[in-house]
């Protein structure tokens, strides 16, 4: 099972007040790449930044780090968007993905999603056709349209999409490579994944969609025994984290009913790396493949997550894939952790 971690840098001070701290942005990109973070997410709710330019700077400063940029359908024509995105992806060697939002404006929810559906379809056609195309739809009209630059890999740039309405899920089922889940309980998240997969199955895409989940980790130091064995988290840390899980209702309640979570942009997880790793593995077990890490405020914090939590999760999943079937519960390598799970 391939798990990927994305560091959300959208709210960092390096992009605040219209002043771009180039040195700090380069440091963050280098730290993320060196620590094994898969990509950086660059969004701009204010609409005041040129995200493609920021992504280009990050991609130029790194060699393996990927970048996911926010793009609102309708800001530019699908032809211009196809050219800009494909050129950026081509120059980066295929390290670009795009989180596409419905167009903003006064149109209703259903119309906005219909516009988005048509917009993404045109991007795909422009990326895969060498000859000019003509198109007359409900919202766009193209004559002899063509994108000379093509995406780096087989005319494809991964597209991320979010939305829980029935119409939004239908659009995602047709187009999304990555479905962006909201912060929710394990049970609610599992049910959403099942809904999206069922819709995608109608287009023979049930296995084509990956699922992204937002978390906000806070790594705390743990008491570690200095022995020849793997690190062992102190018992009181495990108990404290278990109490936190219960208080936040991340897990299902004892009688098996779905546990509610207050609306939030990301699920907070606090504790030593192994504690955070366990919570992540719980979501992996229900089908989440990508995690968007929020709240990391510096290059040092991004590096700390990438070098502590991420390897624990990946090592545990590799161990599971090698030594057991998918029906065996996920485990962390720590002896103390196995006692907690028992």
WOTA-V212502 format. One record per helix or strand of 2 or more residues. SS is the DSSP state (~ for helix, > for strand). FROM is the first residue (numbers start at 1). LEN is the number of residues. If there is no record, write none. Layout:
[[SS,FROM,LEN] [SS,FROM,LEN]]
This chain:
[[>,4,5] [~,13,6] [~,22,13] [>,39,4] [~,51,11] [>,66,7] [~,78,15] [>,96,6] [~,109,20] [>,133,4] [>,141,5] [>,158,5] [~,166,10] [>,178,3] [~,186,16] [>,210,10] [~,235,14] [>,267,5] [~,273,12] [>,290,4] [~,299,25] [~,335,7]]
